[in-house]
């Protein structure tokens, strides 16, 4: 099924990106001490945390949609999921 594969690729891709960005971040901190200062400033850490949060949130959303398609459920997210994303939006 094309939709199932697309949704699977979306959630695994976003999750992989989040994990790889975190690994690269740690790698740069350990391997390149002259860059560590720039990566550990408040603005650098803040931007990294926001990026990771958005990627994990996107991965969760696409995972939920993939699971719905896999189970052949209704195409709308349940209200509990919508409440979760409204909370995360704040």
PDB file of N, CA, C and O in Angstrom:
ATOM      1  N   UNK A   1       0.845  -1.176   0.000  1.00  0.00           N
ATOM      2  CA  UNK A   1       0.000   0.000   0.000  1.00  0.00           C
ATOM      3  C   UNK A   1       0.892   1.240   0.000  1.00  0.00           C
ATOM      4  O   UNK A   1       1.787   1.373   0.834  1.00  0.00           O
ATOM      5  N   UNK A   2       0.637   2.142  -0.942  1.00  0.00           N
ATOM      6  CA  UNK A   2       1.476   3.319  -1.125  1.00  0.00           C
ATOM      7  C   UNK A   2       1.429   4.290   0.068  1.00  0.00           C
ATOM      8  O   UNK A   2       2.460   4.803   0.502  1.00  0.00           O
ATOM      9  N   UNK A   3       0.233   4.527   0.580  1.00  0.00           N
ATOM     10  CA  UNK A   3       0.068   5.470   1.692  1.00  0.00           C
ATOM     11  C   UNK A   3       0.782   4.957   2.934  1.00  0.00           C
ATOM     12  O   UNK A   3       1.438   5.716   3.647  1.00  0.00           O
ATOM     13  N   UNK A   4       0.647   3.671   3.179  1.00  0.00           N
ATOM     14  CA  UNK A   4       1.287   3.074   4.353  1.00  0.00           C
ATOM     15  C   UNK A   4       2.808   3.238   4.284  1.00  0.00           C
ATOM     16  O   UNK A   4       3.447   3.582   5.278  1.00  0.00           O
ATOM     17  N   UNK A   5       3.375   2.992   3.110  1.00  0.00           N
ATOM     18  CA  UNK A   5       4.834   3.143   2.938  1.00  0.00           C
ATOM     19  C   UNK A   5       5.265   4.589   3.104  1.00  0.00           C
ATOM     20  O   UNK A   5       6.292   4.865   3.724  1.00  0.00           O
ATOM     21  N   UNK A   6       4.485   5.518   2.550  1.00  0.00           N
ATOM     22  CA  UNK A   6       4.811   6.939   2.652  1.00  0.00           C
ATOM     23  C   UNK A   6       4.786   7.395   4.110  1.00  0.00           C
ATOM     24  O   UNK A   6       5.708   8.073   4.563  1.00  0.00           O
ATOM     25  N   UNK A   7       3.748   7.031   4.837  1.00  0.00           N
ATOM     26  CA  UNK A   7       3.651   7.417   6.248  1.00  0.00           C
ATOM     27  C   UNK A   7       4.749   6.771   7.079  1.00  0.00           C
ATOM     28  O   UNK A   7       5.286   7.397   7.993  1.00  0.00           O
ATOM     29  N   UNK A   8       5.086   5.520   6.768  1.00  0.00           N
ATOM     30  CA  UNK A   8       6.170   4.852   7.485  1.00  0.00           C
ATOM     31  C   UNK A   8       7.485   5.591   7.249  1.00  0.00           C
ATOM     32  O   UNK A   8       8.267   5.799   8.177  1.00  0.00           O
ATOM     33  N   UNK A   9       7.718   5.981   6.008  1.00  0.00           N
ATOM     34  CA  UNK A   9       8.932   6.734   5.690  1.00  0.00           C
ATOM     35  C   UNK A   9       8.975   8.086   6.377  1.00  0.00           C
ATOM     36  O   UNK A   9      10.044   8.543   6.782  1.00  0.00           O
ATOM     37  N   UNK A  10       7.835   8.726   6.510  1.00  0.00           N
ATOM     38  CA  UNK A  10       7.790  10.035   7.170  1.00  0.00           C
ATOM     39  C   UNK A  10       8.132   9.928   8.648  1.00  0.00           C
ATOM     40  O   UNK A  10       8.960  10.689   9.150  1.00  0.00           O
ATOM     41  N   UNK A  11       7.500   8.987   9.353  1.00  0.00           N
ATOM     42  CA  UNK A  11       7.762   8.942  10.802  1.00  0.00           C
ATOM     43  C   UNK A  11       9.155   8.402  11.105  1.00  0.00           C
ATOM     44  O   UNK A  11       9.811   8.878  12.032  1.00  0.00           O
ATOM     45  N   UNK A  12       9.615   7.420  10.343  1.00  0.00           N
ATOM     46  CA  UNK A  12      10.963   6.905  10.602  1.00  0.00           C
ATOM     47  C   UNK A  12      12.022   7.911  10.166  1.00  0.00           C
ATOM     48  O   UNK A  12      13.081   8.006  10.786  1.00  0.00           O
ATOM     49  N   UNK A  13      11.741   8.662   9.103  1.00  0.00           N
ATOM     50  CA  UNK A  13      12.691   9.677   8.642  1.00  0.00           C
ATOM     51  C   UNK A  13      12.866  10.795   9.650  1.00  0.00           C
ATOM     52  O   UNK A  13      13.989  11.218   9.923  1.00  0.00           O
ATOM     53  N   UNK A  14      11.768  11.276  10.204  1.00  0.00           N
ATOM     54  CA  UNK A  14      11.869  12.349  11.199  1.00  0.00           C
ATOM     55  C   UNK A  14      12.536  11.853  12.476  1.00  0.00           C
ATOM     56  O   UNK A  14      13.329  12.573  13.083  1.00  0.00           O
ATOM     57  N   UNK A  15      12.226  10.649  12.879  1.00  0.00           N
ATOM     58  CA  UNK A  15      12.863  10.091  14.073  1.00  0.00           C
ATOM     59  C   UNK A  15      14.361   9.896  13.839  1.00  0.00           C
ATOM     60  O   UNK A  15      15.174  10.214  14.706  1.00  0.00           O
ATOM     61  N   UNK A  16      14.719   9.377  12.676  1.00  0.00           N
ATOM     62  CA  UNK A  16      16.129   9.186  12.345  1.00  0.00           C
ATOM     63  C   UNK A  16      16.861  10.518  12.311  1.00  0.00           C
ATOM     64  O   UNK A  16      17.986  10.622  12.799  1.00  0.00           O
ATOM     65  N   UNK A  17      16.233  11.532  11.739  1.00  0.00           N
ATOM     66  CA  UNK A  17      16.852  12.858  11.701  1.00  0.00           C
ATOM     67  C   UNK A  17      17.108  13.386  13.105  1.00  0.00           C
ATOM     68  O   UNK A  17      18.183  13.917  13.385  1.00  0.00           O
ATOM     69  N   UNK A  18      16.136  13.246  13.979  1.00  0.00           N
ATOM     70  CA  UNK A  18      16.301  13.727  15.354  1.00  0.00           C
ATOM     71  C   UNK A  18      17.459  13.010  16.042  1.00  0.00           C
ATOM     72  O   UNK A  18      18.266  13.638  16.727  1.00  0.00           O
ATOM     73  N   UNK A  19      17.535  11.704  15.859  1.00  0.00           N
ATOM     74  CA  UNK A  19      18.606  10.936  16.501  1.00  0.00           C
ATOM     75  C   UNK A  19      19.974  11.256  15.896  1.00  0.00           C
ATOM     76  O   UNK A  19      20.968  11.348  16.617  1.00  0.00           O
ATOM     77  N   UNK A  20      20.022  11.426  14.575  1.00  0.00           N
ATOM     78  CA  UNK A  20      21.295  11.756  13.933  1.00  0.00           C
ATOM     79  C   UNK A  20      21.772  13.153  14.300  1.00  0.00           C
ATOM     80  O   UNK A  20      22.964  13.362  14.523  1.00  0.00           O
ATOM     81  N   UNK A  21      20.846  14.117  14.367  1.00  0.00           N
ATOM     82  CA  UNK A  21      21.232  15.464  14.797  1.00  0.00           C
ATOM     83  C   UNK A  21      21.806  15.438  16.211  1.00  0.00           C
ATOM     84  O   UNK A  21      22.794  16.116  16.495  1.00  0.00           O
ATOM     85  N   UNK A  22      21.196  14.663  17.090  1.00  0.00           N
ATOM     86  CA  UNK A  22      21.707  14.557  18.461  1.00  0.00           C
ATOM     87  C   UNK A  22      23.093  13.910  18.476  1.00  0.00           C
ATOM     88  O   UNK A  22      23.980  14.356  19.204  1.00  0.00           O
ATOM     89  N   UNK A  23      23.277  12.867  17.678  1.00  0.00           N
ATOM     90  CA  UNK A  23      24.585  12.204  17.611  1.00  0.00           C
ATOM     91  C   UNK A  23      25.647  13.142  17.042  1.00  0.00           C
ATOM     92  O   UNK A  23      26.774  13.178  17.535  1.00  0.00           O
ATOM     93  N   UNK A  24      25.292  13.895  16.012  1.00  0.00           N
ATOM     94  CA  UNK A  24      26.245  14.852  15.440  1.00  0.00           C
ATOM     95  C   UNK A  24      26.587  15.954  16.434  1.00  0.00           C
ATOM     96  O   UNK A  24      27.737  16.383  16.524  1.00  0.00           O
ATOM     97  N   UNK A  25      25.595  16.406  17.169  1.00  0.00           N
ATOM     98  CA  UNK A  25      25.810  17.437  18.185  1.00  0.00           C
ATOM     99  C   UNK A  25      26.852  16.964  19.212  1.00  0.00           C
ATOM    100  O   UNK A  25      27.813  17.671  19.514  1.00  0.00           O
ATOM    101  N   UNK A  26      26.636  15.766  19.732  1.00  0.00           N
ATOM    102  CA  UNK A  26      27.568  15.207  20.717  1.00  0.00           C
ATOM    103  C   UNK A  26      28.935  14.976  20.071  1.00  0.00           C
ATOM    104  O   UNK A  26      29.967  15.230  20.692  1.00  0.00           O
ATOM    105  N   UNK A  27      28.942  14.497  18.835  1.00  0.00           N
ATOM    106  CA  UNK A  27      30.201  14.280  18.133  1.00  0.00           C
ATOM    107  C   UNK A  27      30.994  15.558  17.950  1.00  0.00           C
ATOM    108  O   UNK A  27      32.211  15.568  18.135  1.00  0.00           O
ATOM    109  N   UNK A  28      30.316  16.634  17.589  1.00  0.00           N
ATOM    110  CA  UNK A  28      31.009  17.907  17.443  1.00  0.00           C
ATOM    111  C   UNK A  28      31.532  18.416  18.775  1.00  0.00           C
ATOM    112  O   UNK A  28      32.624  18.981  18.840  1.00  0.00           O
ATOM    113  N   UNK A  29      30.758  18.220  19.841  1.00  0.00           N
ATOM    114  CA  UNK A  29      31.210  18.674  21.156  1.00  0.00           C
ATOM    115  C   UNK A  29      32.458  17.913  21.597  1.00  0.00           C
ATOM    116  O   UNK A  29      33.356  18.491  22.209  1.00  0.00           O
ATOM    117  N   UNK A  30      32.515  16.622  21.289  1.00  0.00           N
ATOM    118  CA  UNK A  30      33.661  15.811  21.692  1.00  0.00           C
ATOM    119  C   UNK A  30      34.851  15.960  20.756  1.00  0.00           C
ATOM    120  O   UNK A  30      35.995  15.944  21.210  1.00  0.00           O
ATOM    121  N   UNK A  31      34.605  16.103  19.472  1.00  0.00           N
ATOM    122  CA  UNK A  31      35.686  16.057  18.501  1.00  0.00           C
ATOM    123  C   UNK A  31      36.280  17.393  18.110  1.00  0.00           C
ATOM    124  O   UNK A  31      37.459  17.473  17.763  1.00  0.00           O
ATOM    125  N   UNK A  32      35.490  18.427  18.162  1.00  0.00           N
ATOM    126  CA  UNK A  32      35.959  19.733  17.697  1.00  0.00           C
ATOM    127  C   UNK A  32      35.822  20.748  18.820  1.00  0.00           C
ATOM    128  O   UNK A  32      34.803  21.430  18.918  1.00  0.00           O
ATOM    129  N   UNK A  33      36.823  20.852  19.657  1.00  0.00           N
ATOM    130  CA  UNK A  33      36.735  21.714  20.832  1.00  0.00           C
ATOM    131  C   UNK A  33      36.612  23.188  20.453  1.00  0.00           C
ATOM    132  O   UNK A  33      36.038  23.971  21.209  1.00  0.00           O
ATOM    133  N   UNK A  34      37.147  23.579  19.286  1.00  0.00           N
ATOM    134  CA  UNK A  34      37.028  24.981  18.887  1.00  0.00           C
ATOM    135  C   UNK A  34      35.598  25.350  18.478  1.00  0.00           C
ATOM    136  O   UNK A  34      35.248  26.530  18.489  1.00  0.00           O
ATOM    137  N   UNK A  35      34.776  24.378  18.123  1.00  0.00           N
ATOM    138  CA  UNK A  35      33.374  24.637  17.813  1.00  0.00           C
ATOM    139  C   UNK A  35      32.461  24.478  19.027  1.00  0.00           C
ATOM    140  O   UNK A  35      31.316  24.929  19.008  1.00  0.00           O
ATOM    141  N   UNK A  36      32.958  23.846  20.066  1.00  0.00           N
ATOM    142  CA  UNK A  36      32.127  23.570  21.243  1.00  0.00           C
ATOM    143  C   UNK A  36      31.576  24.853  21.851  1.00  0.00           C
ATOM    144  O   UNK A  36      30.450  24.872  22.348  1.00  0.00           O
ATOM    145  N   UNK A  37      32.361  25.922  21.814  1.00  0.00           N
ATOM    146  CA  UNK A  37      31.885  27.190  22.368  1.00  0.00           C
ATOM    147  C   UNK A  37      30.627  27.660  21.648  1.00  0.00           C
ATOM    148  O   UNK A  37      29.670  28.091  22.292  1.00  0.00           O
ATOM    149  N   UNK A  38      30.617  27.583  20.333  1.00  0.00           N
ATOM    150  CA  UNK A  38      29.464  28.044  19.558  1.00  0.00           C
ATOM    151  C   UNK A  38      28.256  27.131  19.721  1.00  0.00           C
ATOM    152  O   UNK A  38      27.114  27.587  19.658  1.00  0.00           O
ATOM    153  N   UNK A  39      28.502  25.864  19.928  1.00  0.00           N
ATOM    154  CA  UNK A  39      27.399  24.920  20.082  1.00  0.00           C
ATOM    155  C   UNK A  39      26.787  24.942  21.475  1.00  0.00           C
ATOM    156  O   UNK A  39      25.667  24.467  21.664  1.00  0.00           O
ATOM    157  N   UNK A  40      27.496  25.479  22.441  1.00  0.00           N
ATOM    158  CA  UNK A  40      26.996  25.470  23.813  1.00  0.00           C
ATOM    159  C   UNK A  40      26.541  26.851  24.284  1.00  0.00           C
ATOM    160  O   UNK A  40      26.246  27.023  25.467  1.00  0.00           O
ATOM    161  N   UNK A  41      26.477  27.826  23.398  1.00  0.00           N
ATOM    162  CA  UNK A  41      25.909  29.113  23.794  1.00  0.00           C
ATOM    163  C   UNK A  41      24.410  28.927  23.995  1.00  0.00           C
ATOM    164  O   UNK A  41      23.825  27.956  23.518  1.00  0.00           O
ATOM    165  N   UNK A  42      23.803  29.858  24.699  1.00  0.00           N
ATOM    166  CA  UNK A  42      22.371  29.753  24.970  1.00  0.00           C
ATOM    167  C   UNK A  42      21.569  29.652  23.683  1.00  0.00           C
ATOM    168  O   UNK A  42      20.681  28.808  23.567  1.00  0.00           O
ATOM    169  N   UNK A  43      21.876  30.503  22.724  1.00  0.00           N
ATOM    170  CA  UNK A  43      21.105  30.493  21.479  1.00  0.00           C
ATOM    171  C   UNK A  43      21.308  29.196  20.704  1.00  0.00           C
ATOM    172  O   UNK A  43      20.370  28.696  20.083  1.00  0.00           O
ATOM    173  N   UNK A  44      22.521  28.643  20.730  1.00  0.00           N
ATOM    174  CA  UNK A  44      22.778  27.383  20.044  1.00  0.00           C
ATOM    175  C   UNK A  44      22.036  26.220  20.676  1.00  0.00           C
ATOM    176  O   UNK A  44      21.440  25.401  19.977  1.00  0.00           O
ATOM    177  N   UNK A  45      22.073  26.150  21.989  1.00  0.00           N
ATOM    178  CA  UNK A  45      21.378  25.076  22.704  1.00  0.00           C
ATOM    179  C   UNK A  45      19.866  25.226  22.554  1.00  0.00           C
ATOM    180  O   UNK A  45      19.157  24.237  22.369  1.00  0.00           O
ATOM    181  N   UNK A  46      19.376  26.448  22.633  1.00  0.00           N
ATOM    182  CA  UNK A  46      17.940  26.699  22.478  1.00  0.00           C
ATOM    183  C   UNK A  46      17.459  26.269  21.093  1.00  0.00           C
ATOM    184  O   UNK A  46      16.434  25.600  20.968  1.00  0.00           O
ATOM    185  N   UNK A  47      18.193  26.650  20.067  1.00  0.00           N
ATOM    186  CA  UNK A  47      17.825  26.270  18.701  1.00  0.00           C
ATOM    187  C   UNK A  47      17.844  24.753  18.532  1.00  0.00           C
ATOM    188  O   UNK A  47      16.968  24.189  17.875  1.00  0.00           O
ATOM    189  N   UNK A  48      18.829  24.098  19.117  1.00  0.00           N
ATOM    190  CA  UNK A  48      18.922  22.641  19.017  1.00  0.00           C
ATOM    191  C   UNK A  48      17.746  21.964  19.714  1.00  0.00           C
ATOM    192  O   UNK A  48      17.178  21.008  19.186  1.00  0.00           O
ATOM    193  N   UNK A  49      17.384  22.447  20.879  1.00  0.00           N
ATOM    194  CA  UNK A  49      16.260  21.860  21.620  1.00  0.00           C
ATOM    195  C   UNK A  49      14.955  22.053  20.846  1.00  0.00           C
ATOM    196  O   UNK A  49      14.138  21.135  20.773  1.00  0.00           O
ATOM    197  N   UNK A  50      14.756  23.230  20.273  1.00  0.00           N
ATOM    198  CA  UNK A  50      13.542  23.476  19.479  1.00  0.00           C
ATOM    199  C   UNK A  50      13.511  22.554  18.261  1.00  0.00           C
ATOM    200  O   UNK A  50      12.468  21.982  17.946  1.00  0.00           O
ATOM    201  N   UNK A  51      14.639  22.408  17.579  1.00  0.00           N
ATOM    202  CA  UNK A  51      14.714  21.517  16.425  1.00  0.00           C
ATOM    203  C   UNK A  51      14.363  20.083  16.805  1.00  0.00           C
ATOM    204  O   UNK A  51      13.569  19.434  16.125  1.00  0.00           O
ATOM    205  N   UNK A  52      14.950  19.595  17.881  1.00  0.00           N
ATOM    206  CA  UNK A  52      14.676  18.229  18.330  1.00  0.00           C
ATOM    207  C   UNK A  52      13.213  18.062  18.719  1.00  0.00           C
ATOM    208  O   UNK A  52      12.596  17.048  18.394  1.00  0.00           O
ATOM    209  N   UNK A  53      12.662  19.039  19.404  1.00  0.00           N
ATOM    210  CA  UNK A  53      11.252  18.976  19.821  1.00  0.00           C
ATOM    211  C   UNK A  53      10.338  18.885  18.604  1.00  0.00           C
ATOM    212  O   UNK A  53       9.410  18.077  18.579  1.00  0.00           O
ATOM    213  N   UNK A  54      10.599  19.713  17.597  1.00  0.00           N
ATOM    214  CA  UNK A  54       9.770  19.706  16.388  1.00  0.00           C
ATOM    215  C   UNK A  54       9.899  18.379  15.656  1.00  0.00           C
ATOM    216  O   UNK A  54       8.899  17.833  15.188  1.00  0.00           O
ATOM    217  N   UNK A  55      11.103  17.857  15.551  1.00  0.00           N
ATOM    218  CA  UNK A  55      11.298  16.582  14.862  1.00  0.00           C
ATOM    219  C   UNK A  55      10.614  15.424  15.594  1.00  0.00           C
ATOM    220  O   UNK A  55       9.978  14.583  14.959  1.00  0.00           O
ATOM    221  N   UNK A  56      10.739  15.377  16.916  1.00  0.00           N
ATOM    222  CA  UNK A  56      10.081  14.310  17.673  1.00  0.00           C
ATOM    223  C   UNK A  56       8.558  14.443  17.609  1.00  0.00           C
ATOM    224  O   UNK A  56       7.849  13.441  17.518  1.00  0.00           O
ATOM    225  N   UNK A  57       8.062  15.665  17.657  1.00  0.00           N
ATOM    226  CA  UNK A  57       6.627  15.885  17.561  1.00  0.00           C
ATOM    227  C   UNK A  57       6.119  15.462  16.182  1.00  0.00           C
ATOM    228  O   UNK A  57       5.071  14.824  16.081  1.00  0.00           O
ATOM    229  N   UNK A  58       6.837  15.803  15.137  1.00  0.00           N
ATOM    230  CA  UNK A  58       6.453  15.382  13.789  1.00  0.00           C
ATOM    231  C   UNK A  58       6.484  13.880  13.633  1.00  0.00           C
ATOM    232  O   UNK A  58       5.602  13.286  13.012  1.00  0.00           O
ATOM    233  N   UNK A  59       7.506  13.274  14.200  1.00  0.00           N
ATOM    234  CA  UNK A  59       7.613  11.818  14.138  1.00  0.00           C
ATOM    235  C   UNK A  59       6.437  11.159  14.852  1.00  0.00           C
ATOM    236  O   UNK A  59       5.878  10.178  14.360  1.00  0.00           O
ATOM    237  N   UNK A  60       6.066  11.690  15.996  1.00  0.00           N
ATOM    238  CA  UNK A  60       4.916  11.150  16.725  1.00  0.00           C
ATOM    239  C   UNK A  60       3.643  11.290  15.908  1.00  0.00           C
ATOM    240  O   UNK A  60       2.847  10.353  15.848  1.00  0.00           O
ATOM    241  N   UNK A  61       3.436  12.435  15.282  1.00  0.00           N
ATOM    242  CA  UNK A  61       2.242  12.650  14.467  1.00  0.00           C
ATOM    243  C   UNK A  61       2.172  11.647  13.316  1.00  0.00           C
ATOM    244  O   UNK A  61       1.143  11.002  13.113  1.00  0.00           O
ATOM    245  N   UNK A  62       3.263  11.516  12.566  1.00  0.00           N
ATOM    246  CA  UNK A  62       3.256  10.603  11.415  1.00  0.00           C
ATOM    247  C   UNK A  62       3.140   9.149  11.861  1.00  0.00           C
ATOM    248  O   UNK A  62       2.552   8.329  11.157  1.00  0.00           O
ATOM    249  N   UNK A  63       3.698   8.827  13.029  1.00  0.00           N
ATOM    250  CA  UNK A  63       3.538   7.472  13.568  1.00  0.00           C
ATOM    251  C   UNK A  63       2.071   7.180  13.851  1.00  0.00           C
ATOM    252  O   UNK A  63       1.570   6.106  13.517  1.00  0.00           O
ATOM    253  N   UNK A  64       1.384   8.139  14.469  1.00  0.00           N
ATOM    254  CA  UNK A  64      -0.030   7.945  14.770  1.00  0.00           C
ATOM    255  C   UNK A  64      -0.850   7.782  13.501  1.00  0.00           C
ATOM    256  O   UNK A  64      -1.745   6.939  13.446  1.00  0.00           O
ATOM    257  N   UNK A  65      -0.554   8.582  12.477  1.00  0.00           N
ATOM    258  CA  UNK A  65      -1.270   8.464  11.211  1.00  0.00           C
ATOM    259  C   UNK A  65      -0.964   7.124  10.533  1.00  0.00           C
ATOM    260  O   UNK A  65      -1.864   6.486   9.985  1.00  0.00           O
ATOM    261  N   UNK A  66       0.298   6.699  10.568  1.00  0.00           N
ATOM    262  CA  UNK A  66       0.685   5.410   9.987  1.00  0.00           C
ATOM    263  C   UNK A  66      -0.048   4.270  10.676  1.00  0.00           C
ATOM    264  O   UNK A  66      -0.534   3.348  10.022  1.00  0.00           O
ATOM    265  N   UNK A  67      -0.123   4.340  12.009  1.00  0.00           N
ATOM    266  CA  UNK A  67      -0.803   3.304  12.770  1.00  0.00           C
ATOM    267  C   UNK A  67      -2.296   3.259  12.438  1.00  0.00           C
ATOM    268  O   UNK A  67      -2.889   2.182  12.378  1.00  0.00           O
ATOM    269  N   UNK A  68      -2.895   4.424  12.223  1.00  0.00           N
ATOM    270  CA  UNK A  68      -4.306   4.456  11.830  1.00  0.00           C
ATOM    271  C   UNK A  68      -4.519   3.778  10.486  1.00  0.00           C
ATOM    272  O   UNK A  68      -5.457   2.997  10.323  1.00  0.00           O
ATOM    273  N   UNK A  69      -3.661   4.069   9.532  1.00  0.00           N
ATOM    274  CA  UNK A  69      -3.804   3.465   8.204  1.00  0.00           C
ATOM    275  C   UNK A  69      -3.577   1.962   8.291  1.00  0.00           C
ATOM    276  O   UNK A  69      -4.290   1.176   7.668  1.00  0.00           O
ATOM    277  N   UNK A  70      -2.581   1.577   9.065  1.00  0.00           N
ATOM    278  CA  UNK A  70      -2.274   0.152   9.205  1.00  0.00           C
ATOM    279  C   UNK A  70      -3.438  -0.612   9.816  1.00  0.00           C
ATOM    280  O   UNK A  70      -3.714  -1.746   9.426  1.00  0.00           O
ATOM    281  N   UNK A  71      -4.123   0.008  10.775  1.00  0.00           N
ATOM    282  CA  UNK A  71      -5.264  -0.636  11.439  1.00  0.00           C
ATOM    283  C   UNK A  71      -6.587  -0.401  10.716  1.00  0.00           C
ATOM    284  O   UNK A  71      -7.632  -0.900  11.135  1.00  0.00           O
ATOM    285  N   UNK A  72      -6.532   0.368   9.621  1.00  0.00           N
ATOM    286  CA  UNK A  72      -7.738   0.694   8.839  1.00  0.00           C
ATOM    287  C   UNK A  72      -8.775   1.421   9.684  1.00  0.00           C
ATOM    288  O   UNK A  72      -9.970   1.136   9.601  1.00  0.00           O
ATOM    289  N   UNK A  73      -8.303   2.369  10.502  1.00  0.00           N
ATOM    290  CA  UNK A  73      -9.192   3.154  11.350  1.00  0.00           C
ATOM    291  C   UNK A  73      -9.639   4.413  10.613  1.00  0.00           C
ATOM    292  O   UNK A  73      -9.211   4.676   9.489  1.00  0.00           O
ATOM    293  N   UNK A  74     -10.498   5.177  11.260  1.00  0.00           N
ATOM    294  CA  UNK A  74     -10.962   6.456  10.731  1.00  0.00           C
ATOM    295  C   UNK A  74      -9.759   7.368  10.470  1.00  0.00           C
ATOM    296  O   UNK A  74      -8.736   7.263  11.146  1.00  0.00           O
ATOM    297  N   UNK A  75      -9.888   8.250   9.499  1.00  0.00           N
ATOM    298  CA  UNK A  75      -8.742   9.078   9.115  1.00  0.00           C
ATOM    299  C   UNK A  75      -8.492  10.248  10.066  1.00  0.00           C
ATOM    300  O   UNK A  75      -7.435  10.875   9.997  1.00  0.00           O
ATOM    301  N   UNK A  76      -9.430  10.550  10.940  1.00  0.00           N
ATOM    302  CA  UNK A  76      -9.252  11.646  11.885  1.00  0.00           C
ATOM    303  C   UNK A  76      -8.598  11.138  13.160  1.00  0.00           C
ATOM    304  O   UNK A  76      -8.872  10.031  13.622  1.00  0.00           O
ATOM    305  N   UNK A  77      -7.725  11.973  13.719  1.00  0.00           N
ATOM    306  CA  UNK A  77      -7.096  11.613  14.986  1.00  0.00           C
ATOM    307  C   UNK A  77      -8.130  11.690  16.110  1.00  0.00           C
ATOM    308  O   UNK A  77      -8.998  12.562  16.093  1.00  0.00           O
ATOM    309  N   UNK A  78      -8.042  10.790  17.078  1.00  0.00           N
ATOM    310  CA  UNK A  78      -8.947  10.872  18.234  1.00  0.00           C
ATOM    311  C   UNK A  78      -8.722  12.170  19.007  1.00  0.00           C
ATOM    312  O   UNK A  78      -7.648  12.769  18.934  1.00  0.00           O
ATOM    313  N   UNK A  79      -9.723  12.588  19.733  1.00  0.00           N
ATOM    314  CA  UNK A  79      -9.639  13.864  20.453  1.00  0.00           C
ATOM    315  C   UNK A  79      -8.505  13.868  21.481  1.00  0.00           C
ATOM    316  O   UNK A  79      -7.939  14.925  21.759  1.00  0.00           O
ATOM    317  N   UNK A  80      -8.167  12.719  22.043  1.00  0.00           N
ATOM    318  CA  UNK A  80      -7.064  12.685  23.012  1.00  0.00           C
ATOM    319  C   UNK A  80      -5.742  13.025  22.337  1.00  0.00           C
ATOM    320  O   UNK A  80      -4.899  13.693  22.936  1.00  0.00           O
ATOM    321  N   UNK A  81      -5.548  12.579  21.104  1.00  0.00           N
ATOM    322  CA  UNK A  81      -4.330  12.918  20.359  1.00  0.00           C
ATOM    323  C   UNK A  81      -4.302  14.396  19.993  1.00  0.00           C
ATOM    324  O   UNK A  81      -3.261  15.050  20.050  1.00  0.00           O
ATOM    325  N   UNK A  82      -5.476  14.908  19.614  1.00  0.00           N
ATOM    326  CA  UNK A  82      -5.551  16.334  19.267  1.00  0.00           C
ATOM    327  C   UNK A  82      -5.246  17.183  20.490  1.00  0.00           C
ATOM    328  O   UNK A  82      -4.553  18.196  20.383  1.00  0.00           O
ATOM    329  N   UNK A  83      -5.753  16.784  21.649  1.00  0.00           N
ATOM    330  CA  UNK A  83      -5.457  17.514  22.885  1.00  0.00           C
ATOM    331  C   UNK A  83      -3.958  17.479  23.188  1.00  0.00           C
ATOM    332  O   UNK A  83      -3.392  18.473  23.643  1.00  0.00           O
ATOM    333  N   UNK A  84      -3.321  16.342  22.936  1.00  0.00           N
ATOM    334  CA  UNK A  84      -1.879  16.226  23.148  1.00  0.00           C
ATOM    335  C   UNK A  84      -1.125  17.200  22.259  1.00  0.00           C
ATOM    336  O   UNK A  84      -0.215  17.883  22.729  1.00  0.00           O
ATOM    337  N   UNK A  85      -1.483  17.277  20.994  1.00  0.00           N
ATOM    338  CA  UNK A  85      -0.789  18.176  20.077  1.00  0.00           C
ATOM    339  C   UNK A  85      -1.092  19.640  20.370  1.00  0.00           C
ATOM    340  O   UNK A  85      -0.241  20.500  20.146  1.00  0.00           O
ATOM    341  N   UNK A  86      -2.276  19.933  20.861  1.00  0.00           N
ATOM    342  CA  UNK A  86      -2.570  21.301  21.284  1.00  0.00           C
ATOM    343  C   UNK A  86      -1.717  21.702  22.488  1.00  0.00           C
ATOM    344  O   UNK A  86      -1.263  22.841  22.590  1.00  0.00           O
ATOM    345  N   UNK A  87      -1.508  20.755  23.389  1.00  0.00           N
ATOM    346  CA  UNK A  87      -0.638  20.994  24.541  1.00  0.00           C
ATOM    347  C   UNK A  87       0.808  21.214  24.086  1.00  0.00           C
ATOM    348  O   UNK A  87       1.484  22.125  24.564  1.00  0.00           O
ATOM    349  N   UNK A  88       1.268  20.383  23.172  1.00  0.00           N
ATOM    350  CA  UNK A  88       2.635  20.511  22.670  1.00  0.00           C
ATOM    351  C   UNK A  88       2.832  21.804  21.875  1.00  0.00           C
ATOM    352  O   UNK A  88       3.936  22.345  21.823  1.00  0.00           O
ATOM    353  N   UNK A  89       1.764  22.291  21.262  1.00  0.00           N
ATOM    354  CA  UNK A  89       1.851  23.523  20.485  1.00  0.00           C
ATOM    355  C   UNK A  89       2.190  24.719  21.372  1.00  0.00           C
ATOM    356  O   UNK A  89       2.883  25.646  20.955  1.00  0.00           O
ATOM    357  N   UNK A  90       1.686  24.677  22.599  1.00  0.00           N
ATOM    358  CA  UNK A  90       1.958  25.776  23.530  1.00  0.00           C
ATOM    359  C   UNK A  90       3.369  25.719  23.998  1.00  0.00           C
ATOM    360  O   UNK A  90       3.791  26.562  24.790  1.00  0.00           O
TER     361      UNK A  90
END
